[in-house]
Amino acid sequence: MAWRFKVSKYKNAAPKFPKKEELIQDIPVSDINASCGNHIKSSCIYAAFNIDSGGGGNLGYLPLNASGRQGNTLPVIYAHADFVTDLDFSPFDDYLLATGSQDCKVKFR
C-alpha cells in the first residue's frame, strides 16, 4: 500500500484584504535596526510600538479597533531618555506595559 499525502483543509483558502478605510496609516514608526527586541506588542486592548522622536525613548499606542490616518493625533508615552529596546504587556493586566531601554532602566506604565 502506497503512502499518500493528506489533503490540506486550507487548499481553497484565499486571503481577504482589508478596505482602505480599515487600514492604519501615517504612523511615524522608528528604525527597526536600532531595536534589540520587540518592535510592536499588543494586549487585548492596545497595540504599542516605537515611534520616531528626537530622543528616541517614546512609544506610540493605539486601541486595537483604531483605523484610518493617525498622523499628529497619535497618543504618545514618553517612556525613557534613550531608545526603547524592548517592550511587553503584562499577561495579567492589559493596561500594564513594561519597557526596557538603552539607558539601563526598566519602567512600568
N, CA, C and O atoms as CSV, one atom per row, in Angstrom:
chain,resi,resn,atom,element,x,y,z
A,1,MET,N,N,0.837,-1.167,0.000
A,1,MET,CA,C,0.000,0.000,0.000
A,1,MET,C,C,0.891,1.242,0.000
A,1,MET,O,O,1.791,1.371,0.831
A,2,ALA,N,N,0.641,2.127,-0.911
A,2,ALA,CA,C,1.459,3.332,-1.069
A,2,ALA,C,C,1.046,4.414,-0.068
A,2,ALA,O,O,-0.129,4.574,0.265
A,3,TRP,N,N,2.049,5.140,0.393
A,3,TRP,CA,C,1.780,6.247,1.313
A,3,TRP,C,C,1.302,7.455,0.516
A,3,TRP,O,O,1.844,7.739,-0.552
A,4,ARG,N,N,0.296,8.169,1.016
A,4,ARG,CA,C,-0.246,9.321,0.301
A,4,ARG,C,C,-0.164,10.565,1.175
A,4,ARG,O,O,-0.177,10.502,2.404
A,5,PHE,N,N,-0.079,11.688,0.490
A,5,PHE,CA,C,-0.145,12.958,1.203
A,5,PHE,C,C,-1.580,13.227,1.613
A,5,PHE,O,O,-2.515,12.928,0.870
A,6,LYS,N,N,-1.747,13.786,2.786
A,6,LYS,CA,C,-3.075,14.161,3.242
A,6,LYS,C,C,-3.442,15.507,2.614
A,6,LYS,O,O,-2.621,16.423,2.581
A,7,VAL,N,N,-4.646,15.622,2.129
A,7,VAL,CA,C,-5.107,16.852,1.502
A,7,VAL,C,C,-5.304,17.910,2.585
A,7,VAL,O,O,-5.913,17.651,3.623
A,8,SER,N,N,-4.781,19.098,2.325
A,8,SER,CA,C,-4.881,20.189,3.293
A,8,SER,C,C,-6.297,20.747,3.325
A,8,SER,O,O,-6.950,20.877,2.290
A,9,LYS,N,N,-6.761,21.073,4.524
A,9,LYS,CA,C,-8.087,21.672,4.637
A,9,LYS,C,C,-8.062,23.140,4.225
A,9,LYS,O,O,-9.117,23.765,4.116
A,10,TYR,N,N,-6.878,23.698,3.995
A,10,TYR,CA,C,-6.737,25.090,3.580
A,10,TYR,C,C,-6.475,25.226,2.078
A,10,TYR,O,O,-6.056,26.296,1.636
A,11,LYS,N,N,-6.703,24.201,1.295
A,11,LYS,CA,C,-6.342,24.244,-0.119
A,11,LYS,C,C,-7.149,25.268,-0.907
A,11,LYS,O,O,-6.664,25.776,-1.918
A,12,ASN,N,N,-8.350,25.583,-0.478
A,12,ASN,CA,C,-9.171,26.563,-1.181
A,12,ASN,C,C,-9.227,27.906,-0.454
A,12,ASN,O,O,-10.052,28.757,-0.788
A,13,ALA,N,N,-8.368,28.099,0.527
A,13,ALA,CA,C,-8.360,29.354,1.283
A,13,ALA,C,C,-7.725,30.460,0.448
A,13,ALA,O,O,-6.740,30.236,-0.256
A,14,ALA,N,N,-8.295,31.643,0.536
A,14,ALA,CA,C,-7.773,32.803,-0.174
A,14,ALA,C,C,-7.736,33.984,0.795
A,14,ALA,O,O,-8.619,34.112,1.643
A,15,PRO,N,N,-6.730,34.842,0.677
A,15,PRO,CA,C,-6.658,35.987,1.594
A,15,PRO,C,C,-7.762,36.994,1.315
A,15,PRO,O,O,-8.200,37.166,0.177
A,16,LYS,N,N,-8.201,37.654,2.378
A,16,LYS,CA,C,-9.187,38.727,2.246
A,16,LYS,C,C,-8.496,40.010,2.676
A,16,LYS,O,O,-8.188,40.188,3.854
A,17,PHE,N,N,-8.253,40.895,1.736
A,17,PHE,CA,C,-7.550,42.132,2.018
A,17,PHE,C,C,-8.520,43.160,2.583
A,17,PHE,O,O,-9.646,43.279,2.099
A,18,PRO,N,N,-8.090,43.913,3.616
A,18,PRO,CA,C,-8.991,44.915,4.205
A,18,PRO,C,C,-9.191,46.100,3.267
A,18,PRO,O,O,-8.373,46.362,2.385
A,19,LYS,N,N,-10.295,46.808,3.478
A,19,LYS,CA,C,-10.564,48.013,2.703
A,19,LYS,C,C,-9.626,49.122,3.163
A,19,LYS,O,O,-9.059,49.056,4.254
A,20,LYS,N,N,-9.468,50.141,2.323
A,20,LYS,CA,C,-8.538,51.216,2.637
A,20,LYS,C,C,-8.922,51.949,3.916
A,20,LYS,O,O,-8.037,52.367,4.663
A,21,GLU,N,N,-10.204,52.117,4.192
A,21,GLU,CA,C,-10.626,52.820,5.405
A,21,GLU,C,C,-10.440,51.981,6.664
A,21,GLU,O,O,-10.547,52.517,7.767
A,22,GLU,N,N,-10.165,50.686,6.538
A,22,GLU,CA,C,-9.916,49.818,7.687
A,22,GLU,C,C,-8.429,49.732,8.042
A,22,GLU,O,O,-8.082,49.156,9.073
A,23,LEU,N,N,-7.546,50.292,7.211
A,23,LEU,CA,C,-6.108,50.264,7.458
A,23,LEU,C,C,-5.706,51.379,8.414
A,23,LEU,O,O,-6.418,52.375,8.542
A,24,ILE,N,N,-4.578,51.217,9.079
A,24,ILE,CA,C,-4.000,52.266,9.914
A,24,ILE,C,C,-2.864,52.890,9.115
A,24,ILE,O,O,-1.958,52.190,8.664
A,25,GLN,N,N,-2.913,54.220,8.938
A,25,GLN,CA,C,-1.941,54.905,8.094
A,25,GLN,C,C,-1.286,56.055,8.843
A,25,GLN,O,O,-1.786,56.516,9.870
A,26,ASP,N,N,-0.146,56.513,8.302
A,26,ASP,CA,C,0.601,57.677,8.803
A,26,ASP,C,C,1.082,57.510,10.236
A,26,ASP,O,O,0.914,58.414,11.054
A,27,ILE,N,N,1.670,56.375,10.545
A,27,ILE,CA,C,2.256,56.159,11.865
A,27,ILE,C,C,3.765,56.366,11.744
A,27,ILE,O,O,4.405,55.714,10.918
A,28,PRO,N,N,4.349,57.258,12.550
A,28,PRO,CA,C,5.792,57.527,12.455
A,28,PRO,C,C,6.619,56.486,13.210
A,28,PRO,O,O,7.186,56.795,14.257
A,29,VAL,N,N,6.694,55.266,12.696
A,29,VAL,CA,C,7.435,54.206,13.384
A,29,VAL,C,C,8.932,54.458,13.281
A,29,VAL,O,O,9.398,55.105,12.344
A,30,SER,N,N,9.680,53.945,14.248
A,30,SER,CA,C,11.124,54.177,14.275
A,30,SER,C,C,11.860,53.111,13.481
A,30,SER,O,O,11.262,52.158,12.981
A,31,ASP,N,N,13.156,53.290,13.377
A,31,ASP,CA,C,14.022,52.377,12.647
A,31,ASP,C,C,14.161,51.067,13.417
A,31,ASP,O,O,14.563,51.070,14.580
A,32,ILE,N,N,13.831,49.956,12.777
A,32,ILE,CA,C,13.881,48.672,13.481
A,32,ILE,C,C,15.305,48.161,13.655
A,32,ILE,O,O,15.528,47.240,14.441
A,33,ASN,N,N,16.267,48.729,12.950
A,33,ASN,CA,C,17.655,48.291,13.098
A,33,ASN,C,C,18.245,48.696,14.444
A,33,ASN,O,O,19.203,48.079,14.909
A,34,ALA,N,N,17.685,49.726,15.074
A,34,ALA,CA,C,18.214,50.188,16.360
A,34,ALA,C,C,17.648,49.391,17.528
A,34,ALA,O,O,18.150,49.502,18.646
A,35,SER,N,N,16.625,48.602,17.293
A,35,SER,CA,C,15.974,47.868,18.371
A,35,SER,C,C,16.579,46.480,18.522
A,35,SER,O,O,16.978,45.851,17.542
A,36,CYS,N,N,16.642,46.013,19.767
A,36,CYS,CA,C,17.190,44.690,20.048
A,36,CYS,C,C,16.096,43.663,20.319
A,36,CYS,O,O,16.362,42.461,20.295
A,37,GLY,N,N,14.886,44.111,20.572
A,37,GLY,CA,C,13.817,43.199,20.979
A,37,GLY,C,C,12.579,43.363,20.132
A,37,GLY,O,O,12.639,43.369,18.902
A,38,ASN,N,N,11.463,43.495,20.805
A,38,ASN,CA,C,10.180,43.594,20.124
A,38,ASN,C,C,9.975,44.991,19.546
A,38,ASN,O,O,10.357,45.989,20.158
A,39,HIS,N,N,9.377,45.049,18.379
A,39,HIS,CA,C,9.098,46.325,17.730
A,39,HIS,C,C,7.652,46.741,17.940
A,39,HIS,O,O,7.338,47.932,17.946
A,40,ILE,N,N,6.779,45.772,18.111
A,40,ILE,CA,C,5.367,46.042,18.339
A,40,ILE,C,C,4.813,44.934,19.229
A,40,ILE,O,O,5.123,43.757,19.045
A,41,LYS,N,N,3.999,45.325,20.182
A,41,LYS,CA,C,3.343,44.358,21.073
A,41,LYS,C,C,1.912,44.811,21.275
A,41,LYS,O,O,1.598,45.994,21.150
A,42,SER,N,N,1.045,43.857,21.590
A,42,SER,CA,C,-0.346,44.224,21.836
A,42,SER,C,C,-0.905,43.420,23.000
A,42,SER,O,O,-0.478,42.301,23.282
A,43,SER,N,N,-1.869,44.033,23.658
A,43,SER,CA,C,-2.665,43.356,24.677
A,43,SER,C,C,-4.046,43.165,24.062
A,43,SER,O,O,-4.206,43.308,22.850
A,44,CYS,N,N,-5.018,42.853,24.859
A,44,CYS,CA,C,-6.383,42.713,24.346
A,44,CYS,C,C,-7.024,44.068,24.070
A,44,CYS,O,O,-8.104,44.132,23.484
A,45,ILE,N,N,-6.368,45.153,24.487
A,45,ILE,CA,C,-6.949,46.485,24.361
A,45,ILE,C,C,-6.101,47.405,23.485
A,45,ILE,O,O,-6.650,48.127,22.652
A,46,TYR,N,N,-4.766,47.397,23.654
A,46,TYR,CA,C,-3.877,48.341,22.984
A,46,TYR,C,C,-2.796,47.626,22.178
A,46,TYR,O,O,-2.464,46.469,22.437
A,47,ALA,N,N,-2.258,48.347,21.195
A,47,ALA,CA,C,-1.038,47.964,20.491
A,47,ALA,C,C,-0.024,49.071,20.737
A,47,ALA,O,O,-0.353,50.246,20.575
A,48,ALA,N,N,1.200,48.728,21.123
A,48,ALA,CA,C,2.251,49.708,21.409
A,48,ALA,C,C,3.438,49.445,20.491
A,48,ALA,O,O,3.718,48.299,20.140
A,49,PHE,N,N,4.140,50.520,20.103
A,49,PHE,CA,C,5.247,50.406,19.156
A,49,PHE,C,C,6.179,51.598,19.327
A,49,PHE,O,O,5.768,52.643,19.831
A,50,ASN,N,N,7.450,51.443,18.902
A,50,ASN,CA,C,8.422,52.534,18.927
A,50,ASN,C,C,8.063,53.545,17.851
A,50,ASN,O,O,7.648,53.171,16.754
A,51,ILE,N,N,8.222,54.833,18.167
A,51,ILE,CA,C,7.977,55.875,17.171
A,51,ILE,C,C,9.216,56.741,17.022
A,51,ILE,O,O,10.061,56.794,17.916
A,52,ASP,N,N,9.319,57.420,15.883
A,52,ASP,CA,C,10.421,58.342,15.640
A,52,ASP,C,C,10.276,59.569,16.519
A,52,ASP,O,O,9.213,60.188,16.573
A,53,SER,N,N,11.349,59.911,17.204
A,53,SER,CA,C,11.375,61.125,18.016
A,53,SER,C,C,12.821,61.553,18.168
A,53,SER,O,O,13.735,60.786,17.867
A,54,GLY,N,N,13.027,62.765,18.631
A,54,GLY,CA,C,14.386,63.283,18.773
A,54,GLY,C,C,15.224,62.486,19.749
A,54,GLY,O,O,16.369,62.151,19.444
A,55,GLY,N,N,14.678,62.171,20.923
A,55,GLY,CA,C,15.421,61.436,21.934
A,55,GLY,C,C,15.389,59.941,21.730
A,55,GLY,O,O,16.330,59.250,22.120
A,56,GLY,N,N,14.342,59.423,21.134
A,56,GLY,CA,C,14.252,58.005,20.851
A,56,GLY,C,C,13.575,57.172,21.901
A,56,GLY,O,O,13.429,55.967,21.697
A,57,GLY,N,N,13.151,57.733,23.012
A,57,GLY,CA,C,12.561,56.940,24.080
A,57,GLY,C,C,11.055,56.994,24.131
A,57,GLY,O,O,10.467,56.774,25.190
A,58,ASN,N,N,10.412,57.280,23.014
A,58,ASN,CA,C,8.963,57.428,23.001
A,58,ASN,C,C,8.282,56.222,22.373
A,58,ASN,O,O,8.821,55.578,21.473
A,59,LEU,N,N,7.092,55.935,22.866
A,59,LEU,CA,C,6.270,54.857,22.329
A,59,LEU,C,C,4.933,55.432,21.892
A,59,LEU,O,O,4.388,56.329,22.534
A,60,GLY,N,N,4.418,54.910,20.805
A,60,GLY,CA,C,3.058,55.230,20.397
A,60,GLY,C,C,2.169,54.062,20.753
A,60,GLY,O,O,2.618,52.916,20.793
A,61,TYR,N,N,0.906,54.352,21.013
A,61,TYR,CA,C,-0.032,53.271,21.289
A,61,TYR,C,C,-1.379,53.607,20.677
A,61,TYR,O,O,-1.757,54.773,20.562
A,62,LEU,N,N,-2.088,52.573,20.291
A,62,LEU,CA,C,-3.400,52.720,19.670
A,62,LEU,C,C,-4.331,51.650,20.205
A,62,LEU,O,O,-3.889,50.546,20.522
A,63,PRO,N,N,-5.607,51.958,20.308
A,63,PRO,CA,C,-6.569,50.900,20.604
A,63,PRO,C,C,-6.620,49.920,19.430
A,63,PRO,O,O,-6.377,50.312,18.288
A,64,LEU,N,N,-6.925,48.686,19.692
A,64,LEU,CA,C,-6.921,47.686,18.623
A,64,LEU,C,C,-7.982,47.945,17.565
A,64,LEU,O,O,-7.850,47.468,16.438
A,65,ASN,N,N,-9.025,48.685,17.897
A,65,ASN,CA,C,-10.071,48.957,16.909
A,65,ASN,C,C,-9.813,50.242,16.131
A,65,ASN,O,O,-10.701,50.698,15.411
A,66,ALA,N,N,-8.623,50.846,16.250
A,66,ALA,CA,C,-8.289,52.080,15.535
A,66,ALA,C,C,-8.130,51.795,14.048
A,66,ALA,O,O,-7.701,50.711,13.651
A,67,SER,N,N,-8.483,52.784,13.234
A,67,SER,CA,C,-8.299,52.671,11.790
A,67,SER,C,C,-8.194,54.073,11.210
A,67,SER,O,O,-8.512,55.057,11.877
A,68,GLY,N,N,-7.747,54.156,9.969
A,68,GLY,CA,C,-7.634,55.440,9.292
A,68,GLY,C,C,-6.288,56.098,9.526
A,68,GLY,O,O,-5.361,55.485,10.055
A,69,ARG,N,N,-6.196,57.368,9.118
A,69,ARG,CA,C,-4.960,58.144,9.281
A,69,ARG,C,C,-4.804,58.573,10.727
A,69,ARG,O,O,-5.753,59.058,11.343
A,70,GLN,N,N,-3.606,58.394,11.272
A,70,GLN,CA,C,-3.346,58.767,12.657
A,70,GLN,C,C,-2.581,60.087,12.731
A,70,GLN,O,O,-3.008,61.005,13.432
A,71,GLY,N,N,-1.463,60.196,12.023
A,71,GLY,CA,C,-0.704,61.439,11.952
A,71,GLY,C,C,-0.373,62.046,13.297
A,71,GLY,O,O,0.249,61.397,14.138
A,72,ASN,N,N,-0.788,63.305,13.512
A,72,ASN,CA,C,-0.446,64.048,14.730
A,72,ASN,C,C,-1.336,63.696,15.910
A,72,ASN,O,O,-1.061,64.134,17.026
A,73,THR,N,N,-2.383,62.927,15.704
A,73,THR,CA,C,-3.302,62.589,16.792
A,73,THR,C,C,-2.891,61.326,17.537
A,73,THR,O,O,-3.635,60.836,18.387
A,74,LEU,N,N,-1.724,60.802,17.227
A,74,LEU,CA,C,-1.257,59.559,17.835
A,74,LEU,C,C,-0.925,59.769,19.313
A,74,LEU,O,O,-0.138,60.660,19.633
A,75,PRO,N,N,-1.504,58.973,20.230
A,75,PRO,CA,C,-1.133,59.081,21.643
A,75,PRO,C,C,0.307,58.597,21.858
A,75,PRO,O,O,0.722,57.592,21.282
A,76,VAL,N,N,1.058,59.316,22.685
A,76,VAL,CA,C,2.481,59.035,22.883
A,76,VAL,C,C,2.758,58.811,24.364
A,76,VAL,O,O,2.218,59.513,25.220
A,77,ILE,N,N,3.609,57.822,24.659
A,77,ILE,CA,C,4.129,57.596,26.008
A,77,ILE,C,C,5.589,58.036,25.992
A,77,ILE,O,O,6.389,57.494,25.229
A,78,TYR,N,N,5.942,59.008,26.824
A,78,TYR,CA,C,7.330,59.458,26.949
A,78,TYR,C,C,7.991,58.563,27.992
A,78,TYR,O,O,7.994,58.872,29.184
A,79,ALA,N,N,8.549,57.453,27.524
A,79,ALA,CA,C,8.955,56.379,28.426
A,79,ALA,C,C,10.368,56.536,28.977
A,79,ALA,O,O,10.566,56.414,30.185
A,80,HIS,N,N,11.351,56.803,28.125
A,80,HIS,CA,C,12.752,56.767,28.549
A,80,HIS,C,C,13.524,57.937,27.947
A,80,HIS,O,O,13.032,58.645,27.068
A,81,ALA,N,N,14.748,58.121,28.445
A,81,ALA,CA,C,15.639,59.144,27.910
A,81,ALA,C,C,16.392,58.645,26.678
A,81,ALA,O,O,16.863,59.451,25.876
A,82,ASP,N,N,16.512,57.326,26.519
A,82,ASP,CA,C,17.219,56.741,25.388
A,82,ASP,C,C,16.271,55.787,24.660
A,82,ASP,O,O,15.121,55.615,25.065
A,83,PHE,N,N,16.760,55.172,23.586
A,83,PHE,CA,C,15.916,54.345,22.731
A,83,PHE,C,C,15.340,53.144,23.490
A,83,PHE,O,O,16.058,52.472,24.231
A,84,VAL,N,N,14.055,52.878,23.304
A,84,VAL,CA,C,13.390,51.727,23.921
A,84,VAL,C,C,13.759,50.484,23.117
A,84,VAL,O,O,13.466,50.402,21.925
A,85,THR,N,N,14.403,49.517,23.771
A,85,THR,CA,C,14.858,48.321,23.074
A,85,THR,C,C,13.879,47.160,23.167
A,85,THR,O,O,13.877,46.290,22.296
A,86,ASP,N,N,13.051,47.128,24.200
A,86,ASP,CA,C,12.123,46.018,24.359
A,86,ASP,C,C,10.888,46.486,25.111
A,86,ASP,O,O,10.975,47.344,25.989
A,87,LEU,N,N,9.753,45.926,24.768
A,87,LEU,CA,C,8.502,46.257,25.435
A,87,LEU,C,C,7.594,45.050,25.429
A,87,LEU,O,O,7.663,44.209,24.532
A,88,ASP,N,N,6.732,44.966,26.446
A,88,ASP,CA,C,5.791,43.857,26.537
A,88,ASP,C,C,4.664,44.220,27.493
A,88,ASP,O,O,4.876,44.910,28.490
A,89,PHE,N,N,3.468,43.747,27.175
A,89,PHE,CA,C,2.320,43.929,28.056
A,89,PHE,C,C,2.267,42.792,29.064
A,89,PHE,O,O,2.720,41.681,28.790
A,90,SER,N,N,1.714,43.080,30.225
A,90,SER,CA,C,1.539,42.069,31.258
A,90,SER,C,C,0.479,41.066,30.813
A,90,SER,O,O,-0.540,41.463,30.247
A,91,PRO,N,N,0.699,39.769,31.058
A,91,PRO,CA,C,-0.334,38.789,30.713
A,91,PRO,C,C,-1.521,38.832,31.672
A,91,PRO,O,O,-2.563,38.240,31.388
A,92,PHE,N,N,-1.378,39.524,32.803
A,92,PHE,CA,C,-2.441,39.566,33.807
A,92,PHE,C,C,-3.202,40.883,33.815
A,92,PHE,O,O,-4.344,40.931,34.273
A,93,ASP,N,N,-2.584,41.961,33.313
A,93,ASP,CA,C,-3.209,43.280,33.296
A,93,ASP,C,C,-3.004,43.885,31.908
A,93,ASP,O,O,-1.875,44.189,31.525
A,94,ASP,N,N,-4.085,44.061,31.159
A,94,ASP,CA,C,-3.990,44.555,29.783
A,94,ASP,C,C,-3.538,46.004,29.691
A,94,ASP,O,O,-3.157,46.456,28.612
A,95,TYR,N,N,-3.571,46.737,30.783
A,95,TYR,CA,C,-3.175,48.142,30.788
A,95,TYR,C,C,-1.726,48.356,31.230
A,95,TYR,O,O,-1.229,49.479,31.141
A,96,LEU,N,N,-1.034,47.319,31.702
A,96,LEU,CA,C,0.327,47.452,32.226
A,96,LEU,C,C,1.352,47.111,31.144
A,96,LEU,O,O,1.372,46.000,30.614
A,97,LEU,N,N,2.202,48.093,30.827
A,97,LEU,CA,C,3.229,47.938,29.802
A,97,LEU,C,C,4.605,48.049,30.452
A,97,LEU,O,O,4.884,49.026,31.148
A,98,ALA,N,N,5.463,47.063,30.233
A,98,ALA,CA,C,6.840,47.087,30.729
A,98,ALA,C,C,7.767,47.433,29.568
A,98,ALA,O,O,7.645,46.874,28.478
A,99,THR,N,N,8.699,48.365,29.810
A,99,THR,CA,C,9.633,48.785,28.770
A,99,THR,C,C,11.059,48.715,29.295
A,99,THR,O,O,11.313,48.980,30.470
A,100,GLY,N,N,11.975,48.359,28.423
A,100,GLY,CA,C,13.402,48.371,28.724
A,100,GLY,C,C,14.101,49.268,27.716
A,100,GLY,O,O,13.684,49.350,26.561
A,101,SER,N,N,15.167,49.943,28.148
A,101,SER,CA,C,15.787,50.939,27.296
A,101,SER,C,C,17.304,50.827,27.330
A,101,SER,O,O,17.874,50.118,28.159
A,102,GLN,N,N,17.949,51.545,26.406
A,102,GLN,CA,C,19.407,51.599,26.374
A,102,GLN,C,C,19.965,52.456,27.499
A,102,GLN,O,O,21.180,52.484,27.699
A,103,ASP,N,N,19.109,53.156,28.240
A,103,ASP,CA,C,19.579,53.908,29.402
A,103,ASP,C,C,19.641,53.029,30.653
A,103,ASP,O,O,19.762,53.540,31.766
A,104,CYS,N,N,19.557,51.704,30.470
A,104,CYS,CA,C,19.698,50.695,31.532
A,104,CYS,C,C,18.605,50.796,32.589
A,104,CYS,O,O,18.866,50.579,33.773
A,105,LYS,N,N,17.393,51.120,32.176
A,105,LYS,CA,C,16.267,51.199,33.098
A,105,LYS,C,C,15.106,50.379,32.564
A,105,LYS,O,O,14.920,50.238,31.355
A,106,VAL,N,N,14.333,49.843,33.491
A,106,VAL,CA,C,13.086,49.153,33.163
A,106,VAL,C,C,11.972,49.939,33.827
A,106,VAL,O,O,12.046,50.250,35.016
A,107,LYS,N,N,10.939,50.260,33.059
A,107,LYS,CA,C,9.825,51.037,33.608
A,107,LYS,C,C,8.516,50.330,33.311
A,107,LYS,O,O,8.379,49.608,32.323
A,108,PHE,N,N,7.563,50.560,34.195
A,108,PHE,CA,C,6.221,50.018,34.031
A,108,PHE,C,C,5.257,51.180,33.874
A,108,PHE,O,O,5.286,52.119,34.669
A,109,ARG,N,N,4.423,51.132,32.881
A,109,ARG,CA,C,3.449,52.201,32.611
A,109,ARG,C,C,2.065,51.630,32.610
A,109,ARG,O,O,1.097,52.361,32.402
